[in-house]
Amino acid sequence: MIEALGWHYPQAARPAAARASLASDWLRDLGHLPADILDAACTAWRRAPNTYAPTPGHLLALAEPILHTRQFWAKRAAEIAGLPEPTTATHPPRKDQA
């Protein structure tokens, strides 16, 4: 879905090593998100009046409120049902936070 989103915007030619490095960074930044939430973020970006491709940070800004809302309601539902609190994936620290 991210690759498909990228086709909507001009791209610079990059060698295979650079593309692999970028893909690794994107996976590290966005890999904790469920696919449907990432898809919603890509759709929101594409439908907004953006004239450039997003960075992982742009997509995180769109996806994290959805993820936090889902986590809140899952926790609340578990409390009401008397079930253990659901586990959540943790976001790995960014390079500048490590």
ChimeraX attribute file (.defattr): number of C-alpha atoms within 10 A of each C-alpha:
attribute: neighborCount
match mode: 1-to-1
recipient: residues
	/A:1	11
	/A:2	17
	/A:3	8
	/A:4	9
	/A:5	15
	/A:6	15
	/A:7	10
	/A:8	12
	/A:9	14
	/A:10	10
	/A:11	10
	/A:12	6
	/A:13	8
	/A:14	9
	/A:15	8
	/A:16	9
	/A:17	9
	/A:18	11
	/A:19	12
	/A:20	12
	/A:21	11
	/A:22	12
	/A:23	14
	/A:24	13
	/A:25	14
	/A:26	15
	/A:27	13
	/A:28	15
	/A:29	19
	/A:30	19
	/A:31	15
	/A:32	14
	/A:33	19
	/A:34	12
	/A:35	12
	/A:36	10
	/A:37	19
	/A:38	23
	/A:39	17
	/A:40	16
	/A:41	21
	/A:42	22
	/A:43	16
	/A:44	14
	/A:45	18
	/A:46	18
	/A:47	9
	/A:48	8
	/A:49	8
	/A:50	10
	/A:51	10
	/A:52	13
	/A:53	17
	/A:54	17
	/A:55	10
	/A:56	15
	/A:57	12
	/A:58	13
	/A:59	22
	/A:60	20
	/A:61	11
	/A:62	18
	/A:63	22
	/A:64	15
	/A:65	12
	/A:66	17
	/A:67	16
	/A:68	12
	/A:69	11
	/A:70	13
	/A:71	17
	/A:72	13
	/A:73	11
	/A:74	16
	/A:75	18
	/A:76	15
	/A:77	14
	/A:78	14
	/A:79	13
	/A:80	9
	/A:81	9
	/A:82	9
	/A:83	11
	/A:84	9
	/A:85	13
	/A:86	13
	/A:87	9
	/A:88	12
	/A:89	10
	/A:90	8
	/A:91	12
	/A:92	13
	/A:93	10
	/A:94	10
	/A:95	6
	/A:96	5
	/A:97	6
	/A:98	6
